[in-house]
Amino acid sequence: MKRLLAATVATTVGLVIGGGMIPSAAQAHSGTPSYEPPPISWGTCTNATLNARGAQCGFVIVPLDYAHPGGTKIKIAVSRVLHKSAAADYQGVMLVNPGGPGGSGLIYSVLQPAIPNGVGLDYDWIGFDPRGVGSSVPSLACDGNVAGYNRPYYVPVTRQLENTWLARSKAYAQACARAGGALLNHLKTTDNVADMESIRKALGQKQINYYGFSYGTYLGQAYATLHPNQVRRMVFDGVVDPRGVWYGDNLDQDVQFDKNIQTWFTWVARYDAVYHLGTTGKAVKAKYYATLQKLRKSPAEGKIGPDEWTDIFLSAAYYVYGWEDVATAFSAYVNEGDASGLLALYPEPGPGADNGYAIYLGTECTDVQWPTNWNKWERDNWRLHAQYPFTTWGNAWFNAPCVFWKGDVGKPVNVNGSKVPPILLISETNDAATPYPGAIEIRKRFPRSVLIEGVGGTTHAGSLSGVACTDDTIAAYLDNGALPNRVHGNRSDKQCDPVPQPNPTAAAAKSLATTGSGSIKAMLRNAAPTVR
């Protein structure tokens, strides 16, 4: 689902594989003309990490509008890390989407060695920047300063504040209309599904394997629904609930984000000897909100106001990876007046830095009609804010440009996995970005799927972080299609430990997220925008 605003602007059954094409269910259903892309001309990548991993890069040429395949063309940037195994062990292509929508996925072909037991080496790993993103052409950016320092207070406690935020939201939507033009009519999930089909065809494959994180799981749901015959194996990590696309899903996030930041407050209190912020979660929480109110009057270094403060701490509600960094910055500022850690966690944006945010809105605002009556937004968000204030209004303003968005609105795919081969679902119990009920819903809609639950965890899309119970299950599935037995009822099929909370007092402590196979994920978090 959506991405951290700071990260968004600063930087988710073995069937036969081979050449040839199979008519898709989507074409038969929609009547959309078929499109055959030209072959990919592979060459050297400009990204140093991709080059170091031996990747090749190129473009898939696709129509801007698949209803008019002979019309304007755009380019989808793709990368490829070829399989390292013997020809007899080759298992085809593995497309990866990191989420967003709007996340740059070009670098994700380097996930190949992250699969335990060398299983990833049996696949050609394919990273790609979805239309409008990153290295794809054109790439959309509207206003690189949209998330600049010291913005107006998120919580609209006065009518003036509310009107200011509405004006900002409208201005950003208008800036994107000017910058995007016709592209804004063709950024839907269904457009990205069609692009995945073009990538499959350009690679000469009958079927694809797919690894989707966060929004990437929704893209995978839609692809599998529309092209079930083209699905071989799929892993969905951080599973989107299709029932709430997208207004309802964002409201659901607010509840769990608030609960997860309470979990983090309690963790900080456990290590008061390190951070000196309070010996109870309640005390740490009080210090957090008291500091937020002080920043309304006097932003840290004139830059970090209450909104930037909220966005920095939001990462701690997403996953455990950066807990120590956020706590250290919190402690340094409160106890020493040192804002350097805060500034490092919320770097200053610049031209083009809003690419991920622009495409996030371009997709979510047009996948489905959002409420256009602002009174509904007011009622829903004030109701939630009363009990879950941590990020409710910040989330609302993140999405508010959808009230004013230009671009043809479509209808969501009716996700149905009844014809889809067995797939693997992964979710931690307290994932806030894609709450756990979404994983249960997709488990019901994909009757041959199996769900791994990271019991009690708060990390979003945390697979391949070194938790053997989860990662070895992924490896077995990708190796030979083996999955745990599916149990009766609406519950998980296999229970694993979550990505572990860090221990800042341990000598040379390193979480699983920065060791072993998890080091690949850590590298990706530094090289690409964080998925929200």
C-alpha positions in Angstrom: 0.0 0.0 0.0 1.0 3.6 0.2 4.5 4.6 1.1 6.2 6.6 3.8 6.0 10.3 2.7 9.5 11.0 3.8 10.8 8.0 1.8 8.5 8.8 -1.1 10.0 12.2 -1.6 13.6 11.2 -0.6 14.3 8.5 -2.8 8.0 -3.7 -2.3 1.7 -27.3 -9.4 4.7 -27.0 -11.4 3.5 -26.2 -14.9 5.6 -26.3 -18.0 7.6 -23.2 -18.9 8.7 -22.3 -22.4 8.0 -20.0 -25.4 4.7 -19.3 -27.0 1.6 -17.4 -26.1 -1.7 -18.3 -24.5 -4.8 -16.2 -25.1 -5.6 -14.5 -21.8 -8.9 -14.5 -19.9 -8.6 -10.7 -19.6 -8.7 -10.3 -23.4 -11.6 -12.7 -23.8 -13.5 -10.9 -21.0 -12.8 -7.3 -21.9 -12.5 -7.4 -25.7 -9.3 -5.4 -25.4 -7.2 -5.8 -28.6 -4.2 -8.0 -28.1 -0.7 -6.4 -28.2 2.6 -8.1 -29.0 5.6 -6.1 -27.8 8.9 -6.2 -29.7 11.8 -8.2 -28.2 13.8 -6.5 -25.4 17.1 -5.1 -26.4 19.2 -5.9 -23.3 22.2 -3.8 -22.4 24.2 -2.5 -19.5 22.4 -1.0 -16.4 23.1 2.5 -15.2 22.5 1.5 -11.6 25.8 0.5 -9.9 24.1 -2.1 -7.7 22.5 -3.8 -10.6 25.8 -3.8 -12.5 27.6 -5.3 -9.5 25.0 -8.2 -9.5 25.5 -8.9 -13.2 22.1 -7.6 -14.2 21.0 -6.5 -17.7 18.6 -3.7 -18.4 16.3 -2.7 -21.2 12.8 -1.5 -22.0 9.5 -3.1 -22.9 7.6 -1.0 -25.4 3.9 -0.9 -24.6 0.8 1.2 -25.6 -0.1 4.1 -23.4 -3.7 2.9 -24.0 -4.2 -0.9 -24.6 -7.6 -0.2 -26.1 -5.6 1.5 -28.9 -2.5 -0.7 -29.3 -1.4 1.1 -32.4 -1.3 4.5 -30.7 1.2 6.3 -28.5 3.9 4.0 -27.0 5.7 4.3 -23.6 8.6 2.4 -22.2 8.7 0.1 -19.2 12.2 -0.2 -17.7 13.1 -3.8 -16.9 16.2 -5.5 -15.4 17.2 -9.2 -15.5 19.5 -11.3 -13.5 19.8 -14.6 -15.3 19.5 -18.0 -13.6 22.8 -19.6 -12.4 21.6 -23.2 -12.3 21.9 -25.9 -14.9 19.4 -25.8 -17.8 17.6 -28.9 -16.3 16.9 -26.9 -13.1 15.7 -23.7 -14.8 12.2 -22.7 -13.5 11.4 -19.6 -15.6 11.1 -15.9 -14.9 10.3 -14.3 -11.5 8.8 -10.9 -11.8 9.0 -8.7 -8.6 6.9 -5.7 -7.5 7.9 -3.9 -4.3 4.6 -2.1 -3.8 3.5 1.5 -3.5 1.8 1.8 -5.9 4.7 3.9 -7.3 7.5 1.9 -5.9 10.6 1.5 -8.1 11.1 -2.2 -8.7 14.0 -2.1 -11.2 16.6 -3.1 -8.6 14.5 -6.0 -7.2 16.0 -8.5 -9.7 18.9 -8.7 -7.2 16.7 -10.7 -4.9 17.9 -13.8 -6.6 20.4 -14.9 -3.9 18.0 -14.0 -1.0 16.0 -17.2 -1.4 17.5 -19.9 0.9 19.3 -23.0 -0.3 20.1 -21.5 -3.7 16.6 -21.9 -5.0 16.5 -18.4 -6.4 19.3 -19.3 -8.7 16.9 -21.5 -10.7 15.0 -18.4 -11.9 15.6 -15.4 -14.1 14.7 -12.5 -11.8 12.9 -9.6 -13.5 12.7 -6.2 -11.8 10.7 -3.4 -13.4 9.6 0.1 -12.9 5.9 0.3 -13.5 4.6 2.9 -16.0 5.4 6.4 -14.9 7.9 5.3 -12.3 11.7 5.8 -12.1 13.5 4.8 -15.2 10.4 4.1 -17.2 9.5 6.7 -19.9 7.8 9.0 -19.3 8.4 9.3 -15.5 5.9 11.5 -13.7 6.8 14.2 -11.1 4.6 17.1 -10.2 6.1 19.1 -7.3 9.2 17.9 -5.6 8.6 20.2 -2.6 5.2 18.8 -1.8 6.6 17.1 1.3 9.0 19.9 2.2 10.0 20.9 5.7 7.7 22.5 8.3 4.3 21.9 6.6 1.0 23.0 8.1 -0.1 20.9 11.1 -1.8 17.7 9.9 -4.6 17.9 12.4 -7.1 20.5 11.1 -7.9 22.0 14.5 -9.0 25.3 12.9 -11.0 25.9 9.7 -8.0 27.8 8.4 -5.8 24.8 8.7 -8.4 22.6 7.0 -8.7 25.0 4.1 -5.0 25.3 3.8 -4.6 21.5 3.4 -7.5 21.3 1.0 -5.9 24.0 -1.1 -2.5 22.2 -1.0 -4.3 19.0 -2.1 -6.0 20.6 -5.0 -2.9 22.4 -6.1 -0.9 19.1 -6.2 -3.7 17.4 -8.2 -3.6 20.3 -10.6 0.2 20.2 -10.9 0.0 16.5 -11.7 -2.7 17.1 -14.3 -0.4 19.6 -16.0 2.6 17.3 -15.8 0.9 14.0 -16.6 -1.5 14.9 -19.3 -2.9 11.8 -21.0 -0.8 9.5 -18.8 -3.1 10.2 -15.9 -5.9 8.2 -17.7 -3.7 5.1 -17.9 -2.1 4.5 -14.5 -4.6 2.0 -13.1 -3.8 -1.4 -11.7 -5.4 -2.9 -14.8 -2.8 -0.9 -16.9 0.0 -2.4 -14.8 -1.5 -5.9 -15.2 -1.5 -5.4 -19.0 2.2 -4.2 -18.8 3.0 -7.4 -16.9 1.5 -9.4 -19.7 3.6 -7.4 -22.2 6.7 -8.2 -20.1 5.8 -11.9 -20.2 5.4 -11.9 -23.9 8.5 -9.9 -24.5 10.4 -12.5 -22.5 8.8 -15.3 -24.6 7.3 -17.1 -21.6 4.1 -19.0 -21.4 3.8 -18.3 -17.7 5.3 -16.1 -15.0 6.3 -16.6 -11.4 5.8 -13.5 -9.3 6.8 -12.1 -5.9 4.7 -9.2 -4.8 5.2 -7.1 -1.7 2.4 -4.8 -0.3 0.5 -3.2 -3.2 2.4 -5.7 -5.3 0.1 -8.3 -3.8 -2.9 -6.5 -5.1 -1.3 -6.2 -8.5 -0.7 -10.0 -8.3 -4.3 -10.6 -7.3 -5.6 -8.7 -10.3 -3.1 -10.3 -12.7 -4.0 -13.8 -11.4 -7.7 -13.1 -11.7 -7.4 -11.8 -15.3 -4.7 -14.2 -16.5 -5.0 -17.4 -14.4 -3.5 -19.6 -17.2 -0.3 -17.5 -17.1 0.3 -18.0 -13.4 2.8 -20.6 -12.3 3.9 -19.7 -8.7 3.2 -16.5 -6.7 4.3 -15.2 -3.3 2.2 -12.4 -1.8 3.8 -10.7 1.2 1.8 -8.0 3.1 -1.5 -8.8 1.6 -3.9 -6.1 0.4 -7.6 -6.4 1.2 -9.5 -6.0 -2.1 -12.7 -5.1 -0.2 -11.4 -1.7 0.8 -9.7 -0.5 -2.4 -8.8 2.2 -1.6 -10.6 4.6 0.7 -11.6 1.9 3.2 -8.2 0.3 3.3 -6.6 3.6 4.2 -9.0 4.1 7.1 -8.2 0.6 8.3 -4.5 1.4 8.4 -5.0 4.2 10.9 -6.3 1.9 13.6 -3.4 -0.6 13.4 -0.7 2.1 13.0 -1.8 3.6 16.3 -1.7 0.2 18.0 1.8 -0.5 16.5 3.3 2.8 17.7 2.1 1.9 21.2 4.0 -1.4 20.9 7.1 0.7 19.9 6.6 3.1 22.8 6.6 0.0 25.1 9.8 -1.3 23.5 11.5 2.1 24.0 10.6 2.0 27.7 12.1 -1.5 28.1 15.4 0.1 27.1 15.2 3.3 29.2 18.8 2.7 30.2 19.7 3.3 26.5 17.2 6.0 25.5 16.2 7.8 28.7 12.7 8.5 27.4 10.6 6.9 30.2 10.3 3.6 32.0 6.7 2.9 30.7 5.1 3.0 27.3 2.7 5.5 28.7 5.5 7.8 29.7 7.3 7.5 26.3 4.0 8.2 24.5 3.4 11.3 26.6 6.9 12.5 25.7 6.3 11.9 22.0 3.1 13.9 22.0 4.4 16.7 24.2 7.4 17.1 21.8 5.0 17.1 18.8 3.1 20.1 20.3 6.4 21.9 21.0 7.4 21.5 17.4 4.2 23.3 16.3 5.6 26.4 17.9 9.3 25.9 17.2 10.3 23.4 14.5 13.6 21.6 15.1 16.3 23.5 13.1 13.4 25.4 11.6 12.6 22.3 9.5 11.2 19.4 11.5 7.7 20.4 12.5 4.9 18.2 13.8 4.1 16.6 10.4 7.7 15.7 9.7 7.9 14.3 13.3 4.9 12.1 12.7 6.3 10.9 9.4 9.6 9.9 10.9 7.9 7.9 13.6 5.5 6.2 11.2 8.3 3.9 10.0 8.4 2.4 13.5 4.8 1.5 13.1 5.6 -0.1 9.8 8.3 -2.6 10.8 11.0 -3.3 13.3 14.0 -2.6 11.0 14.5 1.1 12.0 13.3 1.0 15.6 16.8 1.8 17.0 17.4 4.6 14.5 14.1 6.3 15.4 14.6 5.8 19.1 18.1 7.2 18.9 17.0 10.3 17.1 14.1 10.8 19.5 16.4 10.5 22.5 19.1 12.8 21.0 16.6 15.6 20.3 14.6 15.4 23.6 17.6 14.9 25.9 20.3 16.8 24.1 18.6 19.1 21.6 20.4 17.4 18.8 18.2 17.3 15.7 20.7 15.7 13.3 19.2 12.3 13.6 15.7 13.7 12.8 17.1 15.5 9.7 18.8 12.3 8.6 15.6 10.4 8.8 13.7 13.1 7.0 16.0 14.4 4.3 15.1 17.5 2.3 13.3 16.7 -0.9 14.1 18.2 -4.3 13.0 18.3 -8.0 11.5 15.0 -9.1 11.5 13.6 -5.6 7.7 13.1 -5.6 7.7 10.5 -8.4 6.6 7.7 -6.2 3.9 9.8 -4.6 2.6 11.1 -7.9 2.2 7.5 -9.2 0.7 6.3 -5.9 -2.0 8.9 -6.4 -2.3 8.3 -10.1 -3.1 4.6 -9.5 -5.2 4.7 -6.3 -7.2 7.8 -7.3 -8.3 6.2 -10.6 -8.6 2.5 -9.7 -11.9 3.4 -8.2 -14.0 6.5 -7.4 -13.1 8.0 -4.1 -15.6 10.0 -2.1 -15.8 13.5 -3.6 -17.9 15.0 -0.7 -15.3 16.3 1.8 -17.9 16.1 4.6 -17.5 12.3 4.5 -13.8 12.5 4.8 -14.2 14.9 7.8 -16.6 12.6 9.6 -14.6 9.5 9.1 -11.3 10.9 10.0 -12.4 12.9 13.1 -14.2 9.7 14.3 -11.0 7.7 13.9 -8.7 10.5 15.2 -10.6 10.6 18.5 -9.4 7.1 19.4 -6.4 6.6 17.0 -4.7 10.0 16.6 -1.2 8.9 15.7 -1.4 9.2 11.9 -5.1 9.4 11.0 -5.0 13.0 9.7 -1.6 12.6 8.1 -2.9 9.6 6.2 -6.0 11.6 5.2 -4.0 14.5 3.7 -1.7 12.0 2.0 -4.7 10.8 0.0 -6.7 14.0 -0.2 -5.6 14.9 -3.7 -7.9 12.1 -4.8 -10.8 14.5 -4.1 -9.5 16.7 -7.0 -7.6 14.2 -9.2 -7.8 14.4 -12.9 -7.9 11.1 -14.8 -10.5 8.6 -16.0 -11.7 6.5 -13.1 -12.1 2.8 -13.6 -13.7 -0.1 -11.6 -11.6 -2.5 -9.5 -11.0 -6.0 -10.6 -13.3 -8.5 -8.9 -10.5 -10.5 -7.4 -11.2 -14.2 -7.8 -8.5 -16.9 -7.4 -10.8 -19.9 -8.0 -8.8 -20.9 -11.2 -5.4 -20.0 -9.9 -2.7 -22.6 -9.0 -1.5 -22.8 -5.3 0.1 -19.6 -4.1 1.8 -18.6 -0.9 0.5 -15.8 1.3 2.6 -14.1 4.1 1.4 -11.7 6.8 2.3 -10.7 10.3 -0.5 -10.5 12.7 -0.3 -6.8 13.4 0.8 -5.5 10.0 -0.6 -2.0 9.8 0.0 -1.1 6.2 -1.9 -4.1 5.0 -3.9 -5.3 8.0 -4.1 -9.1 8.6 -7.8 -9.5 7.7 -6.8 -8.8 4.1 -4.7 -11.9 4.1 -7.6 -14.0 5.5 -9.8 -12.6 2.8 -7.4 -13.5 0.0 -6.9 -16.9 1.5 -10.7 -17.4 1.0 -10.7 -16.0 -2.5 -7.8 -18.2 -3.6 -9.0 -21.6 -2.4 -5.6 -23.3 -3.1 -3.5 -20.7 -1.3 -1.7 -21.2 2.0 -1.1 -18.5 4.6 2.0 -18.1 6.8 1.4 -15.9 9.9 4.2 -14.1 11.7 2.5 -14.4 15.0 2.3 -11.2 16.9 4.6 -9.2 14.6 4.2 -5.6 13.5 6.4 -5.7 10.4 5.0 -5.1 7.0 6.2 -7.3 4.1 9.0 -8.7 6.1 9.8 -12.0 4.3 13.4 -12.8 3.4 14.6 -11.1 6.5 16.2 -14.2 8.0 13.3 -15.9 9.8 14.0 -19.5 8.8 10.4 -20.8 9.4 9.1 -18.3 6.8 12.0 -18.1 4.4 12.6 -21.9 4.2 8.9 -22.3 3.4 9.2 -19.8 0.6 12.3 -21.7 -0.7 10.5 -25.1 -0.7 7.6 -23.6 -2.6 9.7 -22.0 -5.2 11.9 -25.2 -5.4 9.2 -27.7 -6.1 5.7 -26.2 -5.4 5.5 -27.7 -1.9 3.3 -25.9 0.5 2.2 -26.5 4.1 -1.2 -28.3 4.5 -4.2 -26.0 4.3 -6.2 -26.1 7.5 -10.0 -25.7 7.9 -11.5 -22.4 8.9 -10.5 -18.7 8.3 -7.1 -18.8 9.9 -3.4 -19.1 9.0 -2.1 -22.5 7.9 1.4 -22.1 9.3 2.6 -20.0 12.2 6.1 -18.6 12.4 8.0 -16.2 14.6 7.8 -12.6 13.3 10.8 -10.5 12.3 12.3 -10.0 15.8 12.4 -6.8 17.7 16.0 -5.5 18.0 17.9 -5.5 21.3 20.0 -2.3 21.5 21.8 -3.6 24.6 23.3 -6.7 23.0 27.0 -6.6 22.2 27.4 -6.0 18.5 23.7 -6.6 18.1 22.5 -7.2 14.6 18.9 -8.0 13.8 18.0 -10.7 11.3 17.1 -7.9 8.9 20.8 -7.1 8.5 22.4 -10.5 8.4 22.2 -13.5 6.2 19.6 -13.4 3.4 18.1 -10.4 5.1 21.2 -8.3 4.0 19.7 -8.3 0.5 16.5 -6.7 1.8 18.5 -4.2 3.8 20.4 -3.2 0.7 17.2 -2.8 -1.2 15.7 -0.6 1.5 18.7 1.7 1.0 18.7 1.6 -2.7 15.0 2.1 -3.4 12.1 4.0 -1.9 10.4 2.4 1.1 7.2 0.7 0.5 4.3 2.0 2.5 
